[in-house]
């Protein structure tokens, strides 16, 4: 019998490749009459099966509440690193401005994000993208003046910016892991899906890179 997927054959290969995107859509959890019938049958079979399933539903409800707190914690961690990055970029811009005539719009953009709370995942992604743009502007200014490389304070600030960007990436991964657990478990029938549906839960949207960032990732850097 031939392999269903043959990696050595070019017949089904897409030479153009295939890009993927995160779908920005929240899917509500629903259950049909079959789930209601299932619960009724458990009580018909006796008190014990009904009570056991009732406790399993309570346990599932507690699980989702705890998982929701984990999601909030993961999102807060991203916000914390974003806030630190705003401070670092502000320091970078100030140090560079002392040495060169830095674009004043850079300061204005950084000021927009000082002390600003993030209300949603979409706003968090937008803010992260804007900070990436600001960081590139600062990097370009830095690279255009090689003599600044000897400036210890600027070097240290640039290192901290790079470090925070790595931490933001790691925090996003942790956030996505918890969101993935949520999206998987709310459709775990019967107990968790029934509880999720009765609670009005929906799927959560994981972190997604902006179209601009994805386009820049295709550029030639070397």
N, CA and C atoms as a LAMMPS dump frame, in Angstrom:
ITEM: TIMESTEP
0
ITEM: NUMBER OF ATOMS
666
ITEM: BOX BOUNDS ff ff ff
-5.0000000000000000e+02 5.0000000000000000e+02
-5.0000000000000000e+02 5.0000000000000000e+02
-5.0000000000000000e+02 5.0000000000000000e+02
ITEM: ATOMS id mol type element x y z
1 1 1 N 0.838 -1.194 0
2 1 2 C 0 0 0
3 1 3 C 0.875 1.247 0
4 2 1 N 0.576 2.169 -0.889
5 2 2 C 1.375 3.389 -0.986
6 2 3 C 1.098 4.322 0.186
7 3 1 N 2.078 5.145 0.513
8 3 2 C 1.9 6.117 1.583
9 3 3 C 0.845 7.155 1.193
10 4 1 N -0.018 7.5 2.146
11 4 2 C -1.038 8.509 1.878
12 4 3 C -0.411 9.883 1.679
13 5 1 N 0.673 10.148 2.423
14 5 2 C 1.421 11.395 2.282
15 5 3 C 2.844 11.045 1.892
16 6 1 N 3.203 11.333 0.67
17 6 2 C 4.526 10.964 0.164
18 6 3 C 5.353 12.222 -0.019
19 7 1 N 6.285 12.462 0.915
20 7 2 C 7.105 13.675 0.865
21 7 3 C 8.129 13.658 -0.268
22 8 1 N 8.31 12.49 -0.908
23 8 2 C 9.276 12.403 -2.002
24 8 3 C 8.649 12.714 -3.358
25 9 1 N 7.331 12.858 -3.367
26 9 2 C 6.632 13.145 -4.619
27 9 3 C 6.344 14.641 -4.73
28 10 1 N 6.514 15.181 -5.935
29 10 2 C 6.273 16.605 -6.158
30 10 3 C 4.854 16.883 -6.64
31 11 1 N 4.045 15.84 -6.756
32 11 2 C 2.709 15.999 -7.341
33 11 3 C 1.823 16.934 -6.517
34 12 1 N 1.899 16.812 -5.203
35 12 2 C 1.01 17.601 -4.34
36 12 3 C 1.726 18.745 -3.642
37 13 1 N 2.872 19.131 -4.137
38 13 2 C 3.643 20.213 -3.519
39 13 3 C 3.204 21.559 -4.093
40 14 1 N 3.003 22.535 -3.209
41 14 2 C 2.67 23.89 -3.647
42 14 3 C 3.962 24.692 -3.765
43 15 1 N 4.44 24.969 -4.982
44 15 2 C 5.722 25.66 -5.157
45 15 3 C 5.702 27.091 -4.622
46 16 1 N 4.513 27.682 -4.496
47 16 2 C 4.416 29.049 -3.982
48 16 3 C 4.462 29.092 -2.448
49 17 1 N 4.379 27.918 -1.81
50 17 2 C 4.334 27.903 -0.354
51 17 3 C 2.935 28.265 0.128
52 18 1 N 2.787 28.352 1.435
53 18 2 C 1.473 28.652 2
54 18 3 C 1.646 29.393 3.318
55 19 1 N 1.092 30.599 3.367
56 19 2 C 1.157 31.388 4.586
57 19 3 C -0.058 31.081 5.453
58 20 1 N 0.075 31.303 6.751
59 20 2 C -1.038 31.067 7.674
60 20 3 C -1.274 32.324 8.5
61 21 1 N -2.508 32.47 8.967
62 21 2 C -2.882 33.619 9.772
63 21 3 C -3.754 33.186 10.933
64 22 1 N -3.688 33.935 12.021
65 22 2 C -4.574 33.697 13.153
66 22 3 C -5.933 34.318 12.835
67 23 1 N -6.977 33.536 12.943
68 23 2 C -8.323 34.019 12.66
69 23 3 C -8.842 34.792 13.874
70 24 1 N -9.19 36.047 13.642
71 24 2 C -9.646 36.914 14.725
72 24 3 C -11.144 36.71 14.92
73 25 1 N -11.494 35.591 15.554
74 25 2 C -12.896 35.265 15.745
75 25 3 C -13.056 34.427 17.005
76 26 1 N -14.022 34.804 17.827
77 26 2 C -14.319 34.048 19.026
78 26 3 C -15.528 33.15 18.77
79 27 1 N -15.355 31.852 19.012
80 27 2 C -16.401 30.868 18.747
81 27 3 C -17.102 30.513 20.054
82 28 1 N -18.412 30.726 20.148
83 28 2 C -19.132 30.373 21.375
84 28 3 C -19.263 28.865 21.521
85 29 1 N -19.282 28.403 22.764
86 29 2 C -19.449 26.978 23.046
87 29 3 C -20.939 26.688 23.145
88 30 1 N -21.383 25.68 22.444
89 30 2 C -22.795 25.296 22.477
90 30 3 C -22.918 23.794 22.695
91 31 1 N -24.043 23.383 23.24
92 31 2 C -24.363 21.965 23.371
93 31 3 C -25.804 21.764 22.916
94 32 1 N -26.083 20.596 22.373
95 32 2 C -27.416 20.307 21.87
96 32 3 C -28.271 19.551 22.87
97 33 1 N -29.385 19.087 22.383
98 33 2 C -30.321 18.349 23.225
99 33 3 C -29.707 17.051 23.744
100 34 1 N -28.77 16.497 22.975
101 34 2 C -28.124 15.256 23.394
102 34 3 C -27.421 15.393 24.73
103 35 1 N -26.834 16.571 24.99
104 35 2 C -26.154 16.787 26.27
105 35 3 C -27.161 16.857 27.417
106 36 1 N -28.29 17.522 27.151
107 36 2 C -29.339 17.591 28.175
108 36 3 C -29.891 16.203 28.468
109 37 1 N -30.091 15.427 27.403
110 37 2 C -30.584 14.06 27.564
111 37 3 C -29.6 13.208 28.35
112 38 1 N -28.313 13.427 28.076
113 38 2 C -27.261 12.691 28.79
114 38 3 C -27.341 12.956 30.292
115 39 1 N -27.523 14.23 30.669
116 39 2 C -27.626 14.57 32.087
117 39 3 C -28.879 13.969 32.721
118 40 1 N -29.991 14.003 31.988
119 40 2 C -31.238 13.437 32.508
120 40 3 C -31.088 11.942 32.74
121 41 1 N -30.443 11.254 31.801
122 41 2 C -30.255 9.804 31.914
123 41 3 C -29.412 9.44 33.131
124 42 1 N -28.437 10.286 33.449
125 42 2 C -27.604 10.01 34.619
126 42 3 C -28.444 10.009 35.891
127 43 1 N -29.401 10.952 35.974
128 43 2 C -30.279 10.998 37.154
129 43 3 C -31.287 9.841 37.137
130 44 1 N -31.699 9.464 35.923
131 44 2 C -32.631 8.339 35.806
132 44 3 C -31.969 7.046 36.282
133 45 1 N -30.682 6.912 35.982
134 45 2 C -29.951 5.715 36.375
135 45 3 C -29.761 5.623 37.884
136 46 1 N -29.905 6.753 38.562
137 46 2 C -29.776 6.73 40.023
138 46 3 C -29.208 8.021 40.555
139 47 1 N -29.318 8.192 41.872
140 47 2 C -28.82 9.398 42.519
141 47 3 C -27.306 9.518 42.386
142 48 1 N -26.623 8.383 42.556
143 48 2 C -25.152 8.417 42.574
144 48 3 C -24.567 8.935 41.26
145 49 1 N -24.96 8.391 40.077
146 49 2 C -24.405 8.932 38.824
147 49 3 C -24.685 10.423 38.657
148 50 1 N -25.905 10.854 39.035
149 50 2 C -26.246 12.262 38.911
150 50 3 C -25.406 13.137 39.809
151 51 1 N -25.219 12.698 41.056
152 51 2 C -24.419 13.468 42.016
153 51 3 C -22.957 13.509 41.602
154 52 1 N -22.442 12.359 41.112
155 52 2 C -21.049 12.305 40.662
156 52 3 C -20.81 13.297 39.529
157 53 1 N -21.737 13.322 38.57
158 53 2 C -21.576 14.241 37.437
159 53 3 C -21.724 15.69 37.898
160 54 1 N -22.582 15.928 38.886
161 54 2 C -22.739 17.276 39.427
162 54 3 C -21.433 17.768 40.029
163 55 1 N -20.764 16.91 40.786
164 55 2 C -19.48 17.293 41.371
165 55 3 C -18.41 17.486 40.296
166 56 1 N -18.48 16.682 39.231
167 56 2 C -17.524 16.848 38.127
168 56 3 C -17.731 18.199 37.445
169 57 1 N -18.989 18.638 37.355
170 57 2 C -19.27 19.946 36.759
171 57 3 C -18.758 21.076 37.656
172 58 1 N -18.91 20.907 38.952
173 58 2 C -18.383 21.909 39.888
174 58 3 C -16.86 21.993 39.767
175 59 1 N -16.23 20.818 39.667
176 59 2 C -14.778 20.777 39.506
177 59 3 C -14.36 21.445 38.196
178 60 1 N -15.112 21.201 37.121
179 60 2 C -14.8 21.813 35.824
180 60 3 C -14.957 23.33 35.882
181 61 1 N -16.001 23.801 36.574
182 61 2 C -16.221 25.24 36.723
183 61 3 C -15.058 25.891 37.452
184 62 1 N -14.604 25.237 38.542
185 62 2 C -13.448 25.743 39.285
186 62 3 C -12.197 25.765 38.42
187 63 1 N -12.057 24.722 37.61
188 63 2 C -10.889 24.642 36.709
189 63 3 C -10.874 25.821 35.742
190 64 1 N -12.011 26.122 35.141
191 64 2 C -12.066 27.231 34.181
192 64 3 C -11.802 28.572 34.863
193 65 1 N -12.292 28.739 36.078
194 65 2 C -12.047 29.982 36.799
195 65 3 C -10.556 30.154 37.098
196 66 1 N -9.899 29.053 37.475
197 66 2 C -8.458 29.115 37.735
198 66 3 C -7.681 29.357 36.45
199 67 1 N -8.118 28.714 35.356
200 67 2 C -7.445 28.897 34.069
201 67 3 C -7.594 30.335 33.583
202 68 1 N -8.753 30.922 33.862
203 68 2 C -8.98 32.315 33.474
204 68 3 C -8.008 33.239 34.203
205 69 1 N -7.734 32.929 35.472
206 69 2 C -6.764 33.721 36.224
207 69 3 C -5.355 33.554 35.659
208 70 1 N -5.037 32.346 35.197
209 70 2 C -3.734 32.12 34.567
210 70 3 C -3.596 32.943 33.287
211 71 1 N -4.683 33.037 32.526
212 71 2 C -4.659 33.838 31.3
213 71 3 C -4.421 35.3 31.649
214 72 1 N -5.104 35.775 32.699
215 72 2 C -4.913 37.161 33.128
216 72 3 C -3.482 37.406 33.586
217 73 1 N -2.924 36.432 34.298
218 73 2 C -1.548 36.557 34.769
219 73 3 C -0.575 36.619 33.595
220 74 1 N -0.799 35.75 32.6
221 74 2 C 0.066 35.737 31.419
222 74 3 C -0.043 37.047 30.644
223 75 1 N -1.267 37.577 30.528
224 75 2 C -1.456 38.85 29.829
225 75 3 C -0.791 39.982 30.6
226 76 1 N -0.893 39.944 31.934
227 76 2 C -0.272 40.973 32.764
228 76 3 C 1.243 40.949 32.631
229 77 1 N 1.802 39.742 32.464
230 77 2 C 3.248 39.618 32.297
231 77 3 C 3.7 40.308 31.008
232 78 1 N 2.92 40.13 29.952
233 78 2 C 3.241 40.811 28.688
234 78 3 C 3.176 42.321 28.882
235 79 1 N 2.107 42.798 29.553
236 79 2 C 1.958 44.232 29.791
237 79 3 C 3.136 44.789 30.579
238 80 1 N 3.608 44.004 31.558
239 80 2 C 4.726 44.444 32.39
240 80 3 C 5.976 44.645 31.545
241 81 1 N 6.264 43.682 30.678
242 81 2 C 7.448 43.814 29.823
243 81 3 C 7.279 44.944 28.806
244 82 1 N 6.053 45.127 28.301
245 82 2 C 5.808 46.229 27.371
246 82 3 C 6.06 47.569 28.046
247 83 1 N 5.611 47.693 29.297
248 83 2 C 5.819 48.943 30.028
249 83 3 C 7.307 49.198 30.25
250 84 1 N 8.047 48.139 30.617
251 84 2 C 9.495 48.288 30.803
252 84 3 C 10.166 48.707 29.502
253 85 1 N 9.668 48.151 28.396
254 85 2 C 10.274 48.483 27.113
255 85 3 C 10.027 49.944 26.736
256 86 1 N 8.853 50.461 27.094
257 86 2 C 8.57 51.875 26.857
258 86 3 C 9.604 52.737 27.584
259 87 1 N 9.899 52.389 28.828
260 87 2 C 10.867 53.151 29.624
261 87 3 C 12.253 53.074 28.991
262 88 1 N 12.647 51.86 28.574
263 88 2 C 13.972 51.683 27.978
264 88 3 C 14.091 52.463 26.662
265 89 1 N 13.052 52.383 25.831
266 89 2 C 13.093 53.111 24.56
267 89 3 C 13.14 54.615 24.797
268 90 1 N 12.462 55.063 25.828
269 90 2 C 12.516 56.482 26.172
270 90 3 C 13.943 56.874 26.553
271 91 1 N 14.601 56.028 27.341
272 91 2 C 15.988 56.302 27.722
273 91 3 C 16.908 56.288 26.512
274 92 1 N 16.695 55.307 25.616
275 92 2 C 17.499 55.238 24.392
276 92 3 C 17.342 56.516 23.576
277 93 1 N 16.096 56.927 23.396
278 93 2 C 15.827 58.12 22.597
279 93 3 C 16.461 59.356 23.223
280 94 1 N 16.378 59.457 24.553
281 94 2 C 16.938 60.625 25.238
282 94 3 C 18.468 60.653 25.101
283 95 1 N 19.111 59.488 25.261
284 95 2 C 20.563 59.42 25.143
285 95 3 C 21.022 59.73 23.723
286 96 1 N 20.269 59.192 22.734
287 96 2 C 20.626 59.458 21.341
288 96 3 C 20.423 60.93 20.997
289 97 1 N 19.384 61.51 21.565
290 97 2 C 19.094 62.909 21.256
291 97 3 C 20.196 63.827 21.748
292 98 1 N 20.88 63.414 22.818
293 98 2 C 22 64.215 23.305
294 98 3 C 23.175 64.191 22.339
295 99 1 N 23.273 63.104 21.583
296 99 2 C 24.409 62.946 20.677
297 99 3 C 24.081 63.358 19.252
298 100 1 N 22.818 63.154 18.823
299 100 2 C 22.426 63.472 17.446
300 100 3 C 21.058 64.131 17.466
301 101 1 N 20.659 64.649 16.326
302 101 2 C 19.342 65.273 16.205
303 101 3 C 18.329 64.19 15.86
304 102 1 N 17.72 63.611 16.906
305 102 2 C 16.772 62.518 16.699
306 102 3 C 15.403 63.073 16.316
307 103 1 N 14.711 62.341 15.461
308 103 2 C 13.373 62.737 15.021
309 103 3 C 12.47 62.944 16.239
310 104 1 N 11.887 64.136 16.349
311 104 2 C 11.06 64.464 17.508
312 104 3 C 9.802 63.604 17.578
313 105 1 N 9.358 63.083 16.442
314 105 2 C 8.148 62.248 16.457
315 105 3 C 8.382 60.971 17.257
316 106 1 N 9.646 60.552 17.365
317 106 2 C 9.962 59.369 18.158
318 106 3 C 9.576 59.576 19.61
319 107 1 N 9.893 60.764 20.14
320 107 2 C 9.532 61.072 21.521
321 107 3 C 8.016 61.11 21.69
322 108 1 N 7.338 61.666 20.698
323 108 2 C 5.881 61.776 20.778
324 108 3 C 5.231 60.391 20.807
325 109 1 N 5.743 59.482 19.977
326 109 2 C 5.189 58.131 19.932
327 109 3 C 5.417 57.401 21.246
328 110 1 N 6.622 57.554 21.83
329 110 2 C 6.914 56.891 23.095
330 110 3 C 6.005 57.438 24.194
331 111 1 N 5.809 58.768 24.184
332 111 2 C 4.987 59.399 25.216
333 111 3 C 3.552 58.875 25.197
334 112 1 N 3.077 58.442 24.025
335 112 2 C 1.715 57.933 23.901
336 112 3 C 1.486 56.702 24.775
337 113 1 N 2.571 55.948 25.007
338 113 2 C 2.415 54.674 25.702
339 113 3 C 2.896 54.715 27.145
340 114 1 N 3.295 55.879 27.622
341 114 2 C 3.773 55.981 29.001
342 114 3 C 2.609 55.845 29.977
343 115 1 N 2.688 54.831 30.827
344 115 2 C 1.694 54.666 31.864
345 115 3 C 0.31 54.308 31.367
346 116 1 N 0.197 53.93 30.095
347 116 2 C -1.114 53.604 29.55
348 116 3 C -1.477 52.154 29.795
349 117 1 N -2.672 51.904 30.316
350 117 2 C -3.13 50.544 30.533
351 117 3 C -3.583 49.916 29.235
352 118 1 N -3.497 48.596 29.164
353 118 2 C -3.925 47.856 27.984
354 118 3 C -5.224 47.137 28.314
355 119 1 N -6.258 47.427 27.544
356 119 2 C -7.584 46.903 27.884
357 119 3 C -7.883 45.56 27.235
358 120 1 N -7.29 45.258 26.097
359 120 2 C -7.636 44.032 25.395
360 120 3 C -6.411 43.456 24.707
361 121 1 N -6.558 42.186 24.281
362 121 2 C -5.455 41.547 23.565
363 121 3 C -5.132 42.248 22.271
364 122 1 N -6.165 42.758 21.587
365 122 2 C -5.938 43.457 20.321
366 122 3 C -5.125 44.731 20.551
367 123 1 N -5.453 45.49 21.607
368 123 2 C -4.703 46.696 21.916
369 123 3 C -3.271 46.349 22.333
370 124 1 N -3.121 45.216 23.034
371 124 2 C -1.794 44.778 23.456
372 124 3 C -0.933 44.464 22.233
373 125 1 N -1.495 43.785 21.248
374 125 2 C -0.763 43.476 20.023
375 125 3 C -0.406 44.744 19.263
376 126 1 N -1.343 45.686 19.215
377 126 2 C -1.101 46.949 18.5
378 126 3 C 0.023 47.732 19.163
379 127 1 N -0.015 47.78 20.5
380 127 2 C 1.023 48.498 21.231
381 127 3 C 2.39 47.864 20.998
382 128 1 N 2.436 46.517 21.032
383 128 2 C 3.701 45.811 20.804
384 128 3 C 4.24 46.114 19.41
385 129 1 N 3.357 46.158 18.425
386 129 2 C 3.782 46.478 17.065
387 129 3 C 4.324 47.886 16.942
388 130 1 N 3.672 48.838 17.609
389 130 2 C 4.144 50.223 17.576
390 130 3 C 5.515 50.343 18.248
391 131 1 N 5.686 49.625 19.355
392 131 2 C 6.988 49.661 20.026
393 131 3 C 8.08 49.054 19.157
394 132 1 N 7.735 48.033 18.381
395 132 2 C 8.704 47.464 17.438
396 132 3 C 9.121 48.507 16.401
397 133 1 N 8.149 49.274 15.918
398 133 2 C 8.451 50.317 14.94
399 133 3 C 9.363 51.383 15.544
400 134 1 N 9.051 51.794 16.789
401 134 2 C 9.886 52.79 17.466
402 134 3 C 11.299 52.247 17.666
403 135 1 N 11.368 50.974 18.058
404 135 2 C 12.669 50.352 18.285
405 135 3 C 13.503 50.349 17.008
406 136 1 N 12.861 50.087 15.87
407 136 2 C 13.596 50.115 14.603
408 136 3 C 14.112 51.518 14.296
409 137 1 N 13.302 52.522 14.595
410 137 2 C 13.735 53.904 14.359
411 137 3 C 14.969 54.242 15.197
412 138 1 N 14.942 53.794 16.455
413 138 2 C 16.079 54.033 17.338
414 138 3 C 17.295 53.262 16.849
415 139 1 N 17.098 52.015 16.418
416 139 2 C 18.215 51.205 15.917
417 139 3 C 18.841 51.822 14.675
418 140 1 N 17.979 52.321 13.765
419 140 2 C 18.495 52.951 12.541
420 140 3 C 19.335 54.174 12.887
421 141 1 N 18.837 54.994 13.816
422 141 2 C 19.595 56.172 14.233
423 141 3 C 20.924 55.769 14.848
424 142 1 N 20.889 54.704 15.643
425 142 2 C 22.104 54.22 16.298
426 142 3 C 23.118 53.714 15.281
427 143 1 N 22.625 52.969 14.277
428 143 2 C 23.514 52.385 13.271
429 143 3 C 24.099 53.442 12.334
430 144 1 N 23.385 54.538 12.162
431 144 2 C 23.867 55.591 11.275
432 144 3 C 25.013 56.393 11.886
433 145 1 N 25.248 56.188 13.181
434 145 2 C 26.332 56.91 13.863
435 145 3 C 27.2 55.899 14.596
436 146 1 N 28.142 55.254 13.867
437 146 2 C 28.981 54.209 14.469
438 146 3 C 29.763 54.681 15.688
439 147 1 N 30.086 55.992 15.741
440 147 2 C 30.863 56.496 16.868
441 147 3 C 30.102 56.383 18.196
442 148 1 N 28.773 56.187 18.123
443 148 2 C 27.978 56.058 19.345
444 148 3 C 28.177 54.703 20.014
445 149 1 N 28.791 53.766 19.288
446 149 2 C 28.969 52.429 19.845
447 149 3 C 29.841 52.44 21.096
448 150 1 N 30.671 53.486 21.231
449 150 2 C 31.552 53.581 22.387
450 150 3 C 30.834 54.183 23.593
451 151 1 N 29.614 54.623 23.392
452 151 2 C 28.838 55.236 24.463
453 151 3 C 28.236 54.119 25.329
454 152 1 N 28.772 53.936 26.52
455 152 2 C 28.382 52.806 27.371
456 152 3 C 26.9 52.822 27.721
457 153 1 N 26.363 53.996 28.044
458 153 2 C 24.959 54.081 28.455
459 153 3 C 24.024 53.684 27.318
460 154 1 N 24.352 54.144 26.106
461 154 2 C 23.535 53.802 24.948
462 154 3 C 23.63 52.314 24.653
463 155 1 N 24.84 51.77 24.727
464 155 2 C 25.032 50.338 24.497
465 155 3 C 24.211 49.52 25.486
466 156 1 N 24.232 49.912 26.756
467 156 2 C 23.503 49.18 27.78
468 156 3 C 21.995 49.275 27.551
469 157 1 N 21.527 50.467 27.157
470 157 2 C 20.1 50.644 26.901
471 157 3 C 19.649 49.793 25.719
472 158 1 N 20.469 49.711 24.679
473 158 2 C 20.13 48.903 23.51
474 158 3 C 20.098 47.413 23.871
475 159 1 N 21.026 46.993 24.739
476 159 2 C 21.031 45.596 25.185
477 159 3 C 19.76 45.281 25.974
478 160 1 N 19.355 46.214 26.839
479 160 2 C 18.143 46.005 27.623
480 160 3 C 16.909 45.938 26.723
481 161 1 N 16.9 46.752 25.671
482 161 2 C 15.786 46.723 24.724
483 161 3 C 15.695 45.366 24.037
484 162 1 N 16.846 44.843 23.619
485 162 2 C 16.884 43.524 22.982
486 162 3 C 16.443 42.429 23.95
487 163 1 N 16.903 42.526 25.191
488 163 2 C 16.533 41.546 26.209
489 163 3 C 15.028 41.563 26.458
490 164 1 N 14.44 42.751 26.567
491 164 2 C 13.011 42.856 26.826
492 164 3 C 12.188 42.329 25.657
493 165 1 N 12.675 42.524 24.441
494 165 2 C 11.963 41.994 23.285
495 165 3 C 11.926 40.474 23.325
496 166 1 N 13.024 39.854 23.752
497 166 2 C 13.044 38.392 23.9
498 166 3 C 12.08 37.949 24.994
499 167 1 N 12.031 38.7 26.088
500 167 2 C 11.127 38.363 27.182
501 167 3 C 9.659 38.51 26.759
502 168 1 N 9.381 39.529 25.959
503 168 2 C 8.021 39.716 25.446
504 168 3 C 7.625 38.534 24.576
505 169 1 N 8.545 38.087 23.721
506 169 2 C 8.283 36.93 22.865
507 169 3 C 8.003 35.682 23.706
508 170 1 N 8.813 35.476 24.755
509 170 2 C 8.615 34.316 25.63
510 170 3 C 7.28 34.428 26.381
511 171 1 N 6.938 35.64 26.823
512 171 2 C 5.681 35.843 27.548
513 171 3 C 4.487 35.607 26.635
514 172 1 N 4.607 36.003 25.379
515 172 2 C 3.535 35.736 24.416
516 172 3 C 3.342 34.234 24.223
517 173 1 N 4.44 33.495 24.191
518 173 2 C 4.348 32.041 24.035
519 173 3 C 3.622 31.415 25.22
520 174 1 N 3.96 31.879 26.431
521 174 2 C 3.279 31.366 27.621
522 174 3 C 1.796 31.719 27.584
523 175 1 N 1.482 32.934 27.144
524 175 2 C 0.084 33.358 27.018
525 175 3 C -0.657 32.455 26.035
526 176 1 N -0.041 32.219 24.891
527 176 2 C -0.668 31.366 23.88
528 176 3 C -0.863 29.941 24.378
529 177 1 N 0.06 29.445 25.198
530 177 2 C -0.069 28.087 25.739
531 177 3 C -1.32 27.971 26.617
532 178 1 N -1.546 28.985 27.467
533 178 2 C -2.713 28.945 28.352
534 178 3 C -3.993 29.139 27.549
535 179 1 N -3.947 30.032 26.562
536 179 2 C -5.119 30.241 25.697
537 179 3 C -5.447 28.96 24.935
538 180 1 N -4.402 28.255 24.485
539 180 2 C -4.62 26.99 23.783
540 180 3 C -5.286 25.955 24.691
541 181 1 N -4.864 25.921 25.962
542 181 2 C -5.484 25.005 26.919
543 181 3 C -6.962 25.35 27.107
544 182 1 N -7.261 26.636 27.197
545 182 2 C -8.652 27.079 27.333
546 182 3 C -9.47 26.669 26.108
547 183 1 N -8.96 26.995 24.919
548 183 2 C -9.695 26.703 23.678
549 183 3 C -9.899 25.202 23.476
550 184 1 N -8.964 24.412 23.941
551 184 2 C -9.088 22.96 23.804
552 184 3 C -10.105 22.397 24.798
553 185 1 N -10.019 22.854 26.044
554 185 2 C -10.82 22.239 27.105
555 185 3 C -12.289 22.645 27.078
556 186 1 N -12.608 23.821 26.566
557 186 2 C -14.021 24.215 26.547
558 186 3 C -14.834 23.356 25.577
559 187 1 N -14.156 22.614 24.706
560 187 2 C -14.852 21.712 23.787
561 187 3 C -14.651 20.241 24.169
562 188 1 N -14.213 20.022 25.412
563 188 2 C -14.015 18.656 25.897
564 188 3 C -15.333 18.14 26.467
565 189 1 N -16.038 17.319 25.668
566 189 2 C -17.353 16.812 26.072
567 189 3 C -17.178 15.542 26.906
568 190 1 N -18.009 15.295 27.93
569 190 2 C -19.233 16.058 28.197
570 190 3 C -19.084 17.161 29.247
571 191 1 N -18.312 16.875 30.311
572 191 2 C -18.371 17.749 31.485
573 191 3 C -17.965 19.192 31.172
574 192 1 N -16.756 19.361 30.64
575 192 2 C -16.237 20.716 30.449
576 192 3 C -17.016 21.487 29.391
577 193 1 N -17.394 20.814 28.318
578 193 2 C -18.139 21.519 27.279
579 193 3 C -19.52 21.948 27.778
580 194 1 N -20.179 21.09 28.54
581 194 2 C -21.484 21.447 29.084
582 194 3 C -21.361 22.648 30.023
583 195 1 N -20.348 22.625 30.891
584 195 2 C -20.131 23.742 31.823
585 195 3 C -19.792 25.017 31.052
586 196 1 N -18.937 24.892 30.037
587 196 2 C -18.536 26.065 29.243
588 196 3 C -19.728 26.664 28.514
589 197 1 N -20.572 25.805 27.955
590 197 2 C -21.744 26.285 27.228
591 197 3 C -22.729 26.979 28.164
592 198 1 N -22.969 26.37 29.315
593 198 2 C -23.912 26.959 30.277
594 198 3 C -23.363 28.26 30.862
595 199 1 N -22.053 28.408 30.869
596 199 2 C -21.432 29.628 31.406
597 199 3 C -21.272 30.705 30.347
598 200 1 N -21.59 30.375 29.071
599 200 2 C -21.476 31.351 27.998
600 200 3 C -20.054 31.627 27.548
601 201 1 N -19.152 30.649 27.734
602 201 2 C -17.759 30.847 27.357
603 201 3 C -17.58 30.82 25.832
604 202 1 N -16.534 31.483 25.374
605 202 2 C -16.144 31.445 23.967
606 202 3 C -14.648 31.148 23.882
607 203 1 N -14.186 30.828 22.695
608 203 2 C -12.754 30.662 22.493
609 203 3 C -12.062 32.01 22.66
610 204 1 N -10.776 31.961 22.936
611 204 2 C -9.978 33.174 23.073
612 204 3 C -8.991 33.254 21.922
613 205 1 N -8.675 34.464 21.517
614 205 2 C -7.802 34.675 20.356
615 205 3 C -6.352 34.762 20.827
616 206 1 N -5.474 33.896 20.32
617 206 2 C -4.068 33.952 20.724
618 206 3 C -3.359 35.154 20.112
619 207 1 N -2.142 35.391 20.571
620 207 2 C -1.345 36.479 20.012
621 207 3 C -1.103 36.249 18.531
622 208 1 N -1.192 37.326 17.759
623 208 2 C -0.927 37.249 16.322
624 208 3 C -0.046 38.415 15.914
625 209 1 N 0.978 38.138 15.121
626 209 2 C 1.84 39.204 14.619
627 209 3 C 1.074 40.052 13.607
628 210 1 N 1.396 41.341 13.565
629 210 2 C 0.724 42.238 12.634
630 210 3 C 1.16 41.93 11.203
631 211 1 N 0.371 42.382 10.244
632 211 2 C 0.699 42.168 8.837
633 211 3 C 2.026 42.842 8.49
634 212 1 N 2.281 43.987 9.103
635 212 2 C 3.528 44.709 8.842
636 212 3 C 4.736 43.914 9.31
637 213 1 N 4.622 43.335 10.514
638 213 2 C 5.735 42.548 11.051
639 213 3 C 5.981 41.31 10.188
640 214 1 N 4.91 40.659 9.751
641 214 2 C 5.06 39.464 8.916
642 214 3 C 5.692 39.801 7.579
643 215 1 N 5.352 40.968 7.043
644 215 2 C 5.939 41.391 5.771
645 215 3 C 7.43 41.695 5.942
646 216 1 N 7.767 42.344 7.059
647 216 2 C 9.176 42.674 7.304
648 216 3 C 10.001 41.413 7.543
649 217 1 N 9.375 40.355 8.062
650 217 2 C 10.086 39.102 8.308
651 217 3 C 10.567 38.471 7.013
652 218 1 N 9.948 38.859 5.888
653 218 2 C 10.344 38.308 4.586
654 218 3 C 11.504 39.081 3.962
655 219 1 N 11.867 40.224 4.577
656 219 2 C 12.948 41.043 4.033
657 219 3 C 14.286 40.335 4.172
658 220 1 N 15.256 40.786 3.392
659 220 2 C 16.626 40.281 3.471
660 220 3 C 17.394 41.162 4.436
661 221 1 N 17.925 40.573 5.512
662 221 2 C 18.597 41.353 6.538
663 221 3 C 20.114 41.325 6.387
664 222 1 N 20.631 40.365 5.65
665 222 2 C 22.088 40.257 5.541
666 222 3 C 22.515 40.249 4.079
